[in-house]
């Protein structure tokens, strides 16, 4: 199994992650398990990157005309299809999806490697576009990226991205129409070609005779999908023409992946005026202080009640079975928390101690329920509970991108409050999951504890910046989310 290529420069490293994610998504559709998906993705990625580098470094073919080739992501996706076909021929077809195997041995698959004029219109039209135009069209339509994001990735002006995309769509349509007329077809199809162009260009209602023809002619129906820019059918036409088998399923996966990257489905804070935010923060702090005072008064009253039991009993009931704030679910066993030396002693001395300094008792109750408020005395600060009073140095988001019967794909995004020259993110699995392939980081696992270490090109993270990586893993029975995230040994709070 080949290793993933190493980015040659910062520009190449910037799009490696996105390309790998797309390749893995399609490879997972093409295979029957997570192990086979990772193997197919690695082989196809190495093949596609090698072809892309050779095309960029090689001289232009012909006089006055550049060598036509696909954008990066479509090129890598076709490499997945090519690698899958090679597996089928080499006797490794059992690793592939059964429906894909049927497709690979049909006339439909032969169109993608047969005579150029017989290949799908979308594939031919995308090759005919200028490289930057083709990249923009694919990122916006097939990868479902927002226009500003796609524009920044291609070093375009986000303000004019919408207008430029519309122009590219028109160019793509014109190339499809020209290629349709160049395609060998019978007299009946050719008689409908210009009518099809006029109807799809104007958006008018399709005449009955043309509609009946499209229902029976696959070639003309494919042309109609490519020529009709309105109605939301362009992504399907692109994916079907370039990828072939599994094109629509791939679009759905990329749409969901884009929503995950953009935080869709997670609660977001509305845009508010900074003064309103400060006012709300003051109100929240005041509310917490009032709650702390009430809890302190209640704790003091309980300690002074006759026949109310000892203070140690109250502490034991308050502390017993408490879960960590960062993860309310069961976690790894931790070292016992420091407790007062009165544990296990008679209740009399403990009662006297709680009556004499009442403030520490109330402060502990306040810390348990509301967190640090900045009003604790020096005595209380002398023995803080580790990891409870200090603000977390990082915040982590764990997203389950996809899951199948014996494996899953996930991404981890960590926001660091401090600048980093290098990073190491660790977490624990609850149900024996085993991490396998990882991108944008290297992986190691000992028992249930997984550690991701920065790659050479993404070690530096500014204060308040994010680091992100993804991985494949296997699971059986239950696939609970991980817990106990740390960044360079410091505990991270979980978002969402």
C-alpha beads as a LAMMPS data file, in Angstrom:
LAMMPS data file: protein, C-alpha beads

496 atoms
495 bonds

1 atom types
1 bond types

-500.0 500.0 xlo xhi
-500.0 500.0 ylo yhi
-500.0 500.0 zlo zhi

Masses

1 110.0

Atoms # bond

1 1 1 0.000 0.000 0.000
2 1 1 1.644 3.298 -1.046
3 1 1 2.203 6.125 1.397
4 1 1 0.348 9.370 0.917
5 1 1 2.413 11.894 -1.067
6 1 1 4.171 14.651 0.839
7 1 1 3.154 18.201 -0.151
8 1 1 5.891 19.885 -2.159
9 1 1 5.128 23.410 -0.952
10 1 1 2.667 25.442 1.118
11 1 1 0.290 25.897 -1.811
12 1 1 0.051 22.183 -2.419
13 1 1 -0.344 21.485 1.278
14 1 1 -3.301 23.891 1.440
15 1 1 -5.469 21.781 -0.859
16 1 1 -4.140 18.329 0.111
17 1 1 -6.545 17.984 3.023
18 1 1 -9.642 18.912 1.021
19 1 1 -8.633 16.626 -1.844
20 1 1 -7.952 13.706 0.490
21 1 1 -11.319 14.133 2.177
22 1 1 -13.067 14.028 -1.212
23 1 1 -11.103 10.974 -2.354
24 1 1 -11.850 9.136 0.870
25 1 1 -15.556 9.944 0.638
26 1 1 -15.815 8.454 -2.845
27 1 1 -13.550 5.487 -2.045
28 1 1 -15.831 4.641 0.864
29 1 1 -18.788 4.525 -1.543
30 1 1 -16.873 2.228 -3.887
31 1 1 -15.795 -0.376 -1.323
32 1 1 -17.361 -2.834 1.085
33 1 1 -15.527 -1.873 4.281
34 1 1 -13.424 0.775 5.980
35 1 1 -10.126 -1.073 5.489
36 1 1 -10.695 -1.444 1.759
37 1 1 -11.837 2.201 1.561
38 1 1 -8.607 3.432 3.138
39 1 1 -6.507 1.227 0.830
40 1 1 -8.375 2.335 -2.300
41 1 1 -8.157 5.988 -1.264
42 1 1 -4.407 5.824 -0.644
43 1 1 -3.640 4.114 -3.957
44 1 1 -5.912 6.432 -5.930
45 1 1 -4.622 9.548 -4.171
46 1 1 -1.007 8.639 -4.921
47 1 1 -1.917 7.936 -8.568
48 1 1 -3.934 11.133 -9.003
49 1 1 -1.350 13.412 -7.384
50 1 1 1.351 11.915 -9.570
51 1 1 -0.733 12.545 -12.700
52 1 1 -1.541 16.106 -11.590
53 1 1 2.117 16.914 -10.991
54 1 1 3.146 15.449 -14.326
55 1 1 0.459 17.447 -16.131
56 1 1 1.518 20.696 -14.448
57 1 1 5.222 20.123 -15.042
58 1 1 4.943 18.771 -18.594
59 1 1 4.979 20.977 -21.697
60 1 1 1.752 21.986 -23.373
61 1 1 0.707 19.729 -26.195
62 1 1 -0.115 21.107 -29.619
63 1 1 0.452 24.559 -31.015
64 1 1 -1.455 27.417 -29.441
65 1 1 -3.604 25.102 -27.325
66 1 1 -3.087 23.938 -23.764
67 1 1 -3.337 20.313 -22.747
68 1 1 -6.901 19.740 -21.555
69 1 1 -7.160 18.176 -18.107
70 1 1 -9.584 18.036 -15.201
71 1 1 -9.385 20.136 -12.029
72 1 1 -7.599 18.574 -9.083
73 1 1 -10.514 16.996 -7.210
74 1 1 -12.271 15.540 -10.308
75 1 1 -8.897 14.233 -11.464
76 1 1 -8.417 12.427 -8.150
77 1 1 -11.973 11.059 -8.215
78 1 1 -11.422 9.585 -11.654
79 1 1 -8.244 8.047 -10.230
80 1 1 -10.447 6.270 -7.656
81 1 1 -12.573 4.865 -10.472
82 1 1 -9.459 3.849 -12.434
83 1 1 -7.945 2.145 -9.387
84 1 1 -11.205 0.324 -8.672
85 1 1 -11.258 -0.956 -12.265
86 1 1 -7.670 -2.157 -11.833
87 1 1 -8.698 -4.018 -8.668
88 1 1 -11.510 -5.712 -10.557
89 1 1 -9.155 -6.849 -13.297
90 1 1 -6.527 -8.014 -10.782
91 1 1 -8.949 -10.280 -8.918
92 1 1 -9.558 -7.933 -5.969
93 1 1 -13.135 -7.155 -6.927
94 1 1 -14.429 -8.715 -3.685
95 1 1 -13.260 -5.552 -1.913
96 1 1 -15.545 -3.378 -4.053
97 1 1 -19.232 -2.590 -3.766
98 1 1 -21.215 -5.231 -5.718
99 1 1 -23.157 -2.580 -7.681
100 1 1 -19.905 -0.892 -8.681
101 1 1 -18.556 -4.210 -9.966
102 1 1 -21.600 -4.603 -12.193
103 1 1 -21.154 -1.049 -13.451
104 1 1 -17.442 -1.524 -14.168
105 1 1 -18.256 -4.475 -16.409
106 1 1 -21.003 -2.663 -18.328
107 1 1 -21.074 -0.409 -21.379
108 1 1 -21.696 2.583 -19.086
109 1 1 -18.182 2.395 -17.648
110 1 1 -16.666 1.960 -21.112
111 1 1 -17.930 5.427 -22.104
112 1 1 -15.484 7.096 -19.698
113 1 1 -12.431 5.486 -21.319
114 1 1 -13.693 5.013 -24.875
115 1 1 -13.517 7.350 -27.898
116 1 1 -13.488 11.043 -26.846
117 1 1 -16.651 11.938 -28.778
118 1 1 -18.571 9.205 -26.958
119 1 1 -17.632 10.338 -23.461
120 1 1 -20.141 12.180 -21.231
121 1 1 -20.773 15.816 -22.174
122 1 1 -20.014 17.180 -18.704
123 1 1 -16.625 15.459 -18.680
124 1 1 -15.691 16.880 -22.074
125 1 1 -16.990 20.379 -21.257
126 1 1 -15.156 20.552 -17.934
127 1 1 -11.905 19.628 -19.671
128 1 1 -12.465 22.417 -22.203
129 1 1 -12.714 25.146 -19.553
130 1 1 -9.721 27.109 -18.340
131 1 1 -8.237 25.573 -15.203
132 1 1 -9.338 28.322 -12.796
133 1 1 -12.875 28.350 -14.242
134 1 1 -13.191 24.588 -13.959
135 1 1 -11.924 24.656 -10.345
136 1 1 -14.462 27.327 -9.378
137 1 1 -17.356 25.483 -11.009
138 1 1 -16.513 22.188 -9.309
139 1 1 -15.911 23.651 -5.845
140 1 1 -19.136 25.672 -5.876
141 1 1 -21.430 23.093 -7.495
142 1 1 -20.099 19.637 -6.624
143 1 1 -18.244 20.277 -3.345
144 1 1 -21.006 22.601 -2.065
145 1 1 -18.543 25.193 -0.778
146 1 1 -19.862 28.726 -0.157
147 1 1 -18.748 31.156 -2.831
148 1 1 -16.513 33.250 -0.528
149 1 1 -14.725 30.083 0.612
150 1 1 -14.251 28.815 -2.937
151 1 1 -13.041 32.245 -4.055
152 1 1 -10.462 32.490 -1.266
153 1 1 -9.192 29.010 -2.051
154 1 1 -8.607 30.050 -5.657
155 1 1 -7.252 33.526 -4.814
156 1 1 -10.262 35.236 -6.367
157 1 1 -12.072 38.360 -5.227
158 1 1 -15.019 37.191 -3.045
159 1 1 -16.993 40.330 -3.944
160 1 1 -17.146 39.357 -7.624
161 1 1 -17.324 35.572 -7.123
162 1 1 -21.076 35.325 -7.824
163 1 1 -20.783 37.155 -11.125
164 1 1 -17.746 35.136 -12.143
165 1 1 -19.470 31.855 -11.277
166 1 1 -22.440 32.804 -13.446
167 1 1 -20.102 33.489 -16.350
168 1 1 -18.399 30.135 -15.824
169 1 1 -21.782 28.373 -15.811
170 1 1 -22.604 30.007 -19.132
171 1 1 -19.242 28.955 -20.579
172 1 1 -19.786 25.411 -19.358
173 1 1 -23.217 25.339 -21.001
174 1 1 -21.824 26.583 -24.292
175 1 1 -19.132 23.902 -24.243
176 1 1 -21.768 21.259 -23.536
177 1 1 -23.921 22.473 -26.435
178 1 1 -20.980 22.480 -28.833
179 1 1 -19.912 18.998 -27.724
180 1 1 -23.472 17.770 -28.085
181 1 1 -23.572 18.918 -31.705
182 1 1 -20.176 17.256 -32.314
183 1 1 -21.369 13.937 -30.907
184 1 1 -22.358 11.294 -33.487
185 1 1 -26.149 10.917 -33.317
186 1 1 -29.007 9.730 -35.485
187 1 1 -31.228 12.048 -37.527
188 1 1 -34.026 12.112 -34.950
189 1 1 -31.725 13.233 -32.127
190 1 1 -30.111 15.847 -34.374
191 1 1 -33.526 17.238 -35.283
192 1 1 -34.197 17.852 -31.585
193 1 1 -30.732 19.279 -30.776
194 1 1 -31.466 22.927 -31.592
195 1 1 -34.928 22.758 -30.007
196 1 1 -33.353 21.344 -26.871
197 1 1 -30.842 24.195 -26.830
198 1 1 -33.581 26.845 -27.189
199 1 1 -35.849 25.330 -24.516
200 1 1 -33.102 24.867 -21.912
201 1 1 -31.659 28.323 -22.583
202 1 1 -34.968 30.151 -22.112
203 1 1 -36.361 28.001 -19.321
204 1 1 -39.626 27.619 -21.212
205 1 1 -41.907 24.634 -20.785
206 1 1 -40.677 21.569 -22.650
207 1 1 -42.886 20.693 -25.684
208 1 1 -44.653 17.365 -25.516
209 1 1 -42.818 15.723 -28.385
210 1 1 -39.409 16.754 -26.983
211 1 1 -40.437 15.543 -23.533
212 1 1 -41.369 12.127 -24.921
213 1 1 -38.074 11.944 -26.794
214 1 1 -36.057 12.767 -23.663
215 1 1 -37.876 9.994 -21.808
216 1 1 -36.561 7.383 -24.245
217 1 1 -33.183 8.776 -25.374
218 1 1 -30.431 8.598 -22.756
219 1 1 -27.995 10.642 -24.817
220 1 1 -30.360 13.611 -25.279
221 1 1 -31.532 13.428 -21.647
222 1 1 -27.903 13.720 -20.543
223 1 1 -27.480 16.741 -22.804
224 1 1 -30.615 18.338 -21.347
225 1 1 -29.226 17.969 -17.806
226 1 1 -25.991 19.702 -18.813
227 1 1 -27.677 22.508 -20.765
228 1 1 -30.315 23.353 -18.157
229 1 1 -28.549 25.696 -15.723
230 1 1 -31.669 26.475 -13.690
231 1 1 -33.531 23.996 -11.513
232 1 1 -30.574 22.780 -9.423
233 1 1 -29.555 19.962 -11.776
234 1 1 -26.050 21.178 -12.584
235 1 1 -24.291 19.425 -9.631
236 1 1 -25.872 16.114 -10.621
237 1 1 -24.880 16.588 -14.246
238 1 1 -21.291 17.342 -13.223
239 1 1 -20.971 14.425 -10.818
240 1 1 -22.656 11.971 -13.180
241 1 1 -20.554 13.067 -16.141
242 1 1 -17.200 13.167 -14.363
243 1 1 -17.464 10.448 -11.698
244 1 1 -20.075 8.134 -13.175
245 1 1 -21.144 5.466 -10.695
246 1 1 -22.191 6.840 -7.294
247 1 1 -22.177 10.477 -8.420
248 1 1 -25.374 11.506 -6.628
249 1 1 -24.367 9.694 -3.428
250 1 1 -21.029 11.491 -3.540
251 1 1 -22.794 14.859 -3.863
252 1 1 -24.879 14.118 -0.793
253 1 1 -21.813 13.190 1.239
254 1 1 -19.989 16.341 0.205
255 1 1 -23.008 18.458 1.036
256 1 1 -23.174 16.948 4.537
257 1 1 -19.403 17.344 4.960
258 1 1 -19.669 21.029 3.993
259 1 1 -22.420 21.510 6.573
260 1 1 -20.247 19.901 9.234
261 1 1 -17.273 22.105 8.367
262 1 1 -19.434 25.219 8.480
263 1 1 -21.077 24.223 11.766
264 1 1 -24.529 23.524 10.318
265 1 1 -26.870 21.923 12.783
266 1 1 -24.965 23.137 15.824
267 1 1 -26.281 25.989 17.928
268 1 1 -24.635 29.282 16.985
269 1 1 -24.594 32.584 18.765
270 1 1 -26.513 35.358 16.994
271 1 1 -24.685 38.481 15.944
272 1 1 -25.102 41.013 18.716
273 1 1 -23.734 44.398 19.558
274 1 1 -20.596 44.201 21.725
275 1 1 -22.225 46.395 24.367
276 1 1 -25.197 44.041 24.520
277 1 1 -22.824 41.120 24.954
278 1 1 -20.993 42.882 27.780
279 1 1 -24.288 43.715 29.460
280 1 1 -25.418 40.078 29.232
281 1 1 -22.082 38.939 30.638
282 1 1 -22.481 41.302 33.627
283 1 1 -26.010 40.058 34.239
284 1 1 -24.811 36.453 34.115
285 1 1 -21.978 37.159 36.567
286 1 1 -24.304 38.943 38.944
287 1 1 -26.729 36.038 38.768
288 1 1 -23.969 33.589 39.589
289 1 1 -22.837 35.692 42.529
290 1 1 -26.378 35.805 43.919
291 1 1 -26.655 32.041 43.505
292 1 1 -23.320 31.595 45.248
293 1 1 -24.483 33.690 48.207
294 1 1 -27.700 31.676 48.518
295 1 1 -25.801 28.389 48.341
296 1 1 -23.325 29.640 50.946
297 1 1 -26.138 30.653 53.287
298 1 1 -27.836 27.302 52.838
299 1 1 -24.604 25.408 53.520
300 1 1 -23.955 27.476 56.647
301 1 1 -27.482 26.896 57.875
302 1 1 -27.176 23.159 57.398
303 1 1 -23.906 23.001 59.343
304 1 1 -25.469 24.897 62.283
305 1 1 -28.620 22.748 62.454
306 1 1 -28.766 20.478 65.504
307 1 1 -28.906 16.742 64.835
308 1 1 -28.085 17.494 61.208
309 1 1 -25.095 15.186 60.921
310 1 1 -21.479 16.195 60.645
311 1 1 -19.941 18.495 58.097
312 1 1 -17.926 15.604 56.770
313 1 1 -21.091 13.675 55.985
314 1 1 -22.424 16.662 54.059
315 1 1 -19.193 16.931 52.104
316 1 1 -19.234 13.243 51.282
317 1 1 -22.791 13.468 49.982
318 1 1 -21.973 16.557 47.925
319 1 1 -18.815 15.143 46.348
320 1 1 -19.809 11.535 45.816
321 1 1 -20.311 10.401 42.226
322 1 1 -19.658 13.848 40.754
323 1 1 -18.719 13.809 37.025
324 1 1 -16.086 16.069 35.473
325 1 1 -17.463 19.323 34.098
326 1 1 -15.778 18.848 30.712
327 1 1 -17.496 15.523 30.060
328 1 1 -20.792 14.706 31.840
329 1 1 -20.642 11.076 30.772
330 1 1 -18.593 8.265 32.350
331 1 1 -14.880 8.858 31.977
332 1 1 -11.587 7.173 32.654
333 1 1 -10.818 6.583 36.332
334 1 1 -8.790 9.459 37.690
335 1 1 -6.626 9.892 40.738
336 1 1 -8.579 10.645 43.906
337 1 1 -9.132 14.351 44.451
338 1 1 -7.363 15.922 47.428
339 1 1 -9.723 15.811 50.368
340 1 1 -9.551 17.329 53.867
341 1 1 -7.492 15.281 56.280
342 1 1 -10.589 14.844 58.436
343 1 1 -11.805 11.919 56.252
344 1 1 -12.404 8.911 58.432
345 1 1 -12.076 10.858 61.740
346 1 1 -14.822 11.188 64.353
347 1 1 -17.517 13.703 63.541
348 1 1 -16.960 15.874 66.577
349 1 1 -13.718 17.633 65.540
350 1 1 -14.992 17.939 62.008
351 1 1 -18.117 19.678 63.270
352 1 1 -16.046 22.119 65.291
353 1 1 -13.883 22.884 62.289
354 1 1 -16.859 23.603 60.060
355 1 1 -18.420 25.947 62.599
356 1 1 -15.314 28.005 63.085
357 1 1 -14.407 28.974 59.473
358 1 1 -17.808 28.932 57.723
359 1 1 -16.612 30.750 54.598
360 1 1 -14.436 27.934 53.167
361 1 1 -17.399 25.544 53.407
362 1 1 -19.645 27.917 51.456
363 1 1 -16.896 28.623 48.942
364 1 1 -16.571 24.907 48.172
365 1 1 -20.287 24.677 47.543
366 1 1 -20.077 27.694 45.276
367 1 1 -17.156 26.226 43.303
368 1 1 -19.016 22.980 42.794
369 1 1 -22.056 24.580 41.230
370 1 1 -21.039 27.835 39.631
371 1 1 -17.291 27.717 38.984
372 1 1 -14.746 30.360 40.095
373 1 1 -16.264 33.791 40.748
374 1 1 -13.171 35.744 41.771
375 1 1 -14.331 36.190 45.379
376 1 1 -12.518 33.305 47.080
377 1 1 -10.244 34.073 49.995
378 1 1 -6.476 33.360 49.977
379 1 1 -7.077 30.325 52.172
380 1 1 -9.436 28.878 49.583
381 1 1 -6.974 29.458 46.741
382 1 1 -4.214 27.599 48.548
383 1 1 -5.545 24.156 47.516
384 1 1 -7.497 24.513 44.241
385 1 1 -8.920 21.415 42.643
386 1 1 -6.726 20.649 39.571
387 1 1 -8.307 21.585 36.272
388 1 1 -11.479 22.964 37.853
389 1 1 -10.828 26.631 38.551
390 1 1 -8.513 27.490 35.618
391 1 1 -10.036 28.361 32.253
392 1 1 -9.447 25.625 29.639
393 1 1 -6.479 26.241 27.370
394 1 1 -8.342 24.814 24.401
395 1 1 -11.751 23.919 23.088
396 1 1 -12.451 20.857 20.935
397 1 1 -15.164 19.940 18.449
398 1 1 -15.610 16.301 17.467
399 1 1 -17.696 15.637 14.351
400 1 1 -18.796 12.188 13.219
401 1 1 -18.786 12.692 9.440
402 1 1 -19.916 9.231 8.397
403 1 1 -20.517 5.784 9.905
404 1 1 -20.985 2.298 8.486
405 1 1 -21.400 -1.141 10.109
406 1 1 -17.747 -1.685 10.999
407 1 1 -16.128 1.740 10.683
408 1 1 -16.563 5.491 10.726
409 1 1 -14.972 8.770 9.636
410 1 1 -14.577 11.720 12.007
411 1 1 -12.895 15.106 12.215
412 1 1 -11.429 16.888 15.232
413 1 1 -11.080 20.674 15.416
414 1 1 -9.232 22.258 18.348
415 1 1 -9.158 25.975 19.126
416 1 1 -6.117 26.968 21.186
417 1 1 -6.029 30.031 23.406
418 1 1 -2.227 30.060 23.208
419 1 1 0.163 30.156 20.231
420 1 1 1.676 26.775 19.403
421 1 1 4.936 25.809 17.724
422 1 1 3.917 22.160 17.759
423 1 1 0.886 20.243 18.986
424 1 1 -0.249 16.852 20.164
425 1 1 -3.935 16.070 20.696
426 1 1 -4.999 13.026 22.736
427 1 1 -8.346 11.505 23.634
428 1 1 -9.865 8.231 24.840
429 1 1 -12.472 5.938 23.299
430 1 1 -15.104 4.290 25.462
431 1 1 -15.981 1.249 23.369
432 1 1 -12.689 -0.122 22.079
433 1 1 -12.652 1.838 18.807
434 1 1 -9.378 1.595 16.888
435 1 1 -8.102 4.601 14.923
436 1 1 -6.585 3.771 11.547
437 1 1 -5.889 6.141 8.674
438 1 1 -5.382 9.797 9.687
439 1 1 -4.748 12.907 7.576
440 1 1 -3.188 16.243 8.578
441 1 1 -1.616 14.428 11.555
442 1 1 0.116 11.165 12.451
443 1 1 -1.667 8.725 14.744
444 1 1 -0.663 6.356 17.524
445 1 1 -2.872 4.407 19.934
446 1 1 -2.212 2.642 23.233
447 1 1 -5.271 0.842 24.533
448 1 1 -8.190 3.254 24.384
449 1 1 -5.941 6.351 24.312
450 1 1 -5.305 7.893 20.888
451 1 1 -2.706 10.567 20.124
452 1 1 -2.579 12.726 16.996
453 1 1 0.691 14.567 16.328
454 1 1 1.042 17.563 14.008
455 1 1 2.276 17.109 10.466
456 1 1 5.327 19.007 9.249
457 1 1 3.238 21.668 7.489
458 1 1 0.666 22.525 10.206
459 1 1 2.657 22.648 13.448
460 1 1 2.282 26.407 14.042
461 1 1 -1.054 27.656 15.369
462 1 1 -1.613 31.302 16.398
463 1 1 -3.365 32.263 19.633
464 1 1 -7.076 31.788 19.108
465 1 1 -6.397 29.761 15.944
466 1 1 -7.659 26.327 15.006
467 1 1 -5.985 23.047 14.143
468 1 1 -7.931 20.297 12.438
469 1 1 -7.445 16.719 11.290
470 1 1 -9.548 13.739 10.309
471 1 1 -9.326 9.980 10.658
472 1 1 -10.896 6.612 9.945
473 1 1 -11.564 4.134 12.741
474 1 1 -13.220 0.776 13.323
475 1 1 -15.880 -0.056 15.897
476 1 1 -18.095 -2.928 17.030
477 1 1 -21.237 -2.869 19.137
478 1 1 -21.327 0.758 20.224
479 1 1 -19.643 3.861 18.840
480 1 1 -19.814 6.418 21.644
481 1 1 -18.075 9.779 21.182
482 1 1 -14.557 10.047 22.637
483 1 1 -13.743 11.981 25.796
484 1 1 -10.782 13.303 27.761
485 1 1 -9.359 15.525 25.023
486 1 1 -6.022 17.179 25.792
487 1 1 -3.782 19.543 23.842
488 1 1 -0.101 19.126 24.701
489 1 1 -1.177 17.596 27.996
490 1 1 -3.683 20.341 28.926
491 1 1 -7.345 19.418 29.228
492 1 1 -9.698 20.781 26.574
493 1 1 -13.361 21.720 26.980
494 1 1 -15.807 20.182 24.505
495 1 1 -17.913 22.486 22.320
496 1 1 -21.575 21.943 21.604

Bonds

1 1 1 2
2 1 2 3
3 1 3 4
4 1 4 5
5 1 5 6
6 1 6 7
7 1 7 8
8 1 8 9
9 1 9 10
10 1 10 11
11 1 11 12
12 1 12 13
13 1 13 14
14 1 14 15
15 1 15 16
16 1 16 17
17 1 17 18
18 1 18 19
19 1 19 20
20 1 20 21
21 1 21 22
22 1 22 23
23 1 23 24
24 1 24 25
25 1 25 26
26 1 26 27
27 1 27 28
28 1 28 29
29 1 29 30
30 1 30 31
31 1 31 32
32 1 32 33
33 1 33 34
34 1 34 35
35 1 35 36
36 1 36 37
37 1 37 38
38 1 38 39
39 1 39 40
40 1 40 41
41 1 41 42
42 1 42 43
43 1 43 44
44 1 44 45
45 1 45 46
46 1 46 47
47 1 47 48
48 1 48 49
49 1 49 50
50 1 50 51
51 1 51 52
52 1 52 53
53 1 53 54
54 1 54 55
55 1 55 56
56 1 56 57
57 1 57 58
58 1 58 59
59 1 59 60
60 1 60 61
61 1 61 62
62 1 62 63
63 1 63 64
64 1 64 65
65 1 65 66
66 1 66 67
67 1 67 68
68 1 68 69
69 1 69 70
70 1 70 71
71 1 71 72
72 1 72 73
73 1 73 74
74 1 74 75
75 1 75 76
76 1 76 77
77 1 77 78
78 1 78 79
79 1 79 80
80 1 80 81
81 1 81 82
82 1 82 83
83 1 83 84
84 1 84 85
85 1 85 86
86 1 86 87
87 1 87 88
88 1 88 89
89 1 89 90
90 1 90 91
91 1 91 92
92 1 92 93
93 1 93 94
94 1 94 95
95 1 95 96
96 1 96 97
97 1 97 98
98 1 98 99
99 1 99 100
100 1 100 101
101 1 101 102
102 1 102 103
103 1 103 104
104 1 104 105
105 1 105 106
106 1 106 107
107 1 107 108
108 1 108 109
109 1 109 110
110 1 110 111
111 1 111 112
112 1 112 113
113 1 113 114
114 1 114 115
115 1 115 116
116 1 116 117
117 1 117 118
118 1 118 119
119 1 119 120
120 1 120 121
121 1 121 122
122 1 122 123
123 1 123 124
124 1 124 125
125 1 125 126
126 1 126 127
127 1 127 128
128 1 128 129
129 1 129 130
130 1 130 131
131 1 131 132
132 1 132 133
133 1 133 134
134 1 134 135
135 1 135 136
136 1 136 137
137 1 137 138
138 1 138 139
139 1 139 140
140 1 140 141
141 1 141 142
142 1 142 143
143 1 143 144
144 1 144 145
145 1 145 146
146 1 146 147
147 1 147 148
148 1 148 149
149 1 149 150
150 1 150 151
151 1 151 152
152 1 152 153
153 1 153 154
154 1 154 155
155 1 155 156
156 1 156 157
157 1 157 158
158 1 158 159
159 1 159 160
160 1 160 161
161 1 161 162
162 1 162 163
163 1 163 164
164 1 164 165
165 1 165 166
166 1 166 167
167 1 167 168
168 1 168 169
169 1 169 170
170 1 170 171
171 1 171 172
172 1 172 173
173 1 173 174
174 1 174 175
175 1 175 176
176 1 176 177
177 1 177 178
178 1 178 179
179 1 179 180
180 1 180 181
181 1 181 182
182 1 182 183
183 1 183 184
184 1 184 185
185 1 185 186
186 1 186 187
187 1 187 188
188 1 188 189
189 1 189 190
190 1 190 191
191 1 191 192
192 1 192 193
193 1 193 194
194 1 194 195
195 1 195 196
196 1 196 197
197 1 197 198
198 1 198 199
199 1 199 200
200 1 200 201
201 1 201 202
202 1 202 203
203 1 203 204
204 1 204 205
205 1 205 206
206 1 206 207
207 1 207 208
208 1 208 209
209 1 209 210
210 1 210 211
211 1 211 212
212 1 212 213
213 1 213 214
214 1 214 215
215 1 215 216
216 1 216 217
217 1 217 218
218 1 218 219
219 1 219 220
220 1 220 221
221 1 221 222
222 1 222 223
223 1 223 224
224 1 224 225
225 1 225 226
226 1 226 227
227 1 227 228
228 1 228 229
229 1 229 230
230 1 230 231
231 1 231 232
232 1 232 233
233 1 233 234
234 1 234 235
235 1 235 236
236 1 236 237
237 1 237 238
238 1 238 239
239 1 239 240
240 1 240 241
241 1 241 242
242 1 242 243
243 1 243 244
244 1 244 245
245 1 245 246
246 1 246 247
247 1 247 248
248 1 248 249
249 1 249 250
250 1 250 251
251 1 251 252
252 1 252 253
253 1 253 254
254 1 254 255
255 1 255 256
256 1 256 257
257 1 257 258
258 1 258 259
259 1 259 260
260 1 260 261
261 1 261 262
262 1 262 263
263 1 263 264
264 1 264 265
265 1 265 266
266 1 266 267
267 1 267 268
268 1 268 269
269 1 269 270
270 1 270 271
271 1 271 272
272 1 272 273
273 1 273 274
274 1 274 275
275 1 275 276
276 1 276 277
277 1 277 278
278 1 278 279
279 1 279 280
280 1 280 281
281 1 281 282
282 1 282 283
283 1 283 284
284 1 284 285
285 1 285 286
286 1 286 287
287 1 287 288
288 1 288 289
289 1 289 290
290 1 290 291
291 1 291 292
292 1 292 293
293 1 293 294
294 1 294 295
295 1 295 296
296 1 296 297
297 1 297 298
298 1 298 299
299 1 299 300
300 1 300 301
301 1 301 302
302 1 302 303
303 1 303 304
304 1 304 305
305 1 305 306
306 1 306 307
307 1 307 308
308 1 308 309
309 1 309 310
310 1 310 311
311 1 311 312
312 1 312 313
313 1 313 314
314 1 314 315
315 1 315 316
316 1 316 317
317 1 317 318
318 1 318 319
319 1 319 320
320 1 320 321
321 1 321 322
322 1 322 323
323 1 323 324
324 1 324 325
325 1 325 326
326 1 326 327
327 1 327 328
328 1 328 329
329 1 329 330
330 1 330 331
331 1 331 332
332 1 332 333
333 1 333 334
334 1 334 335
335 1 335 336
336 1 336 337
337 1 337 338
338 1 338 339
339 1 339 340
340 1 340 341
341 1 341 342
342 1 342 343
343 1 343 344
344 1 344 345
345 1 345 346
346 1 346 347
347 1 347 348
348 1 348 349
349 1 349 350
350 1 350 351
351 1 351 352
352 1 352 353
353 1 353 354
354 1 354 355
355 1 355 356
356 1 356 357
357 1 357 358
358 1 358 359
359 1 359 360
360 1 360 361
361 1 361 362
362 1 362 363
363 1 363 364
364 1 364 365
365 1 365 366
366 1 366 367
367 1 367 368
368 1 368 369
369 1 369 370
370 1 370 371
371 1 371 372
372 1 372 373
373 1 373 374
374 1 374 375
375 1 375 376
376 1 376 377
377 1 377 378
378 1 378 379
379 1 379 380
380 1 380 381
381 1 381 382
382 1 382 383
383 1 383 384
384 1 384 385
385 1 385 386
386 1 386 387
387 1 387 388
388 1 388 389
389 1 389 390
390 1 390 391
391 1 391 392
392 1 392 393
393 1 393 394
394 1 394 395
395 1 395 396
396 1 396 397
397 1 397 398
398 1 398 399
399 1 399 400
400 1 400 401
401 1 401 402
402 1 402 403
403 1 403 404
404 1 404 405
405 1 405 406
406 1 406 407
407 1 407 408
408 1 408 409
409 1 409 410
410 1 410 411
411 1 411 412
412 1 412 413
413 1 413 414
414 1 414 415
415 1 415 416
416 1 416 417
417 1 417 418
418 1 418 419
419 1 419 420
420 1 420 421
421 1 421 422
422 1 422 423
423 1 423 424
424 1 424 425
425 1 425 426
426 1 426 427
427 1 427 428
428 1 428 429
429 1 429 430
430 1 430 431
431 1 431 432
432 1 432 433
433 1 433 434
434 1 434 435
435 1 435 436
436 1 436 437
437 1 437 438
438 1 438 439
439 1 439 440
440 1 440 441
441 1 441 442
442 1 442 443
443 1 443 444
444 1 444 445
445 1 445 446
446 1 446 447
447 1 447 448
448 1 448 449
449 1 449 450
450 1 450 451
451 1 451 452
452 1 452 453
453 1 453 454
454 1 454 455
455 1 455 456
456 1 456 457
457 1 457 458
458 1 458 459
459 1 459 460
460 1 460 461
461 1 461 462
462 1 462 463
463 1 463 464
464 1 464 465
465 1 465 466
466 1 466 467
467 1 467 468
468 1 468 469
469 1 469 470
470 1 470 471
471 1 471 472
472 1 472 473
473 1 473 474
474 1 474 475
475 1 475 476
476 1 476 477
477 1 477 478
478 1 478 479
479 1 479 480
480 1 480 481
481 1 481 482
482 1 482 483
483 1 483 484
484 1 484 485
485 1 485 486
486 1 486 487
487 1 487 488
488 1 488 489
489 1 489 490
490 1 490 491
491 1 491 492
492 1 492 493
493 1 493 494
494 1 494 495
495 1 495 496
